[in-house]
Amino acid sequence: MAYPDTIAPGVAPTMSYRLDSPLRFDLQAAAFKADPLPTFAAMRAAGPVVPIRMPFVGRIWATTTHAADDSAIVSPAILDLMVPPVWSPAADAVGL
């Protein structure tokens, strides 16, 4: 599996993601704390909704774009997409 830090910006994700297999982003690393922008760019490159592991929280679905944030807040149907364990680029068809 290619991890998001190997996905070039602007390249659309072609794989489905599973909540039980979060993408590898080290949000506690010194490099992230010093400059989080490259990690955020890699998360956006991976897709508008990605599974990650948050320190002290566990596995979550994270929205990575303003449009995905707005969709998740405005439409309960979009929130339903984030609850199941699988997300794919087909979710873009409903606004993500």
Beta strands, then each sheet from edge to edge (+ up, - down):
strand 1: 17-18
strand 2: 49-54
strand 3: 58-63
strand 4: 86-87
sheet 1: 1+ 4-
sheet 2: 2+ 3-
end
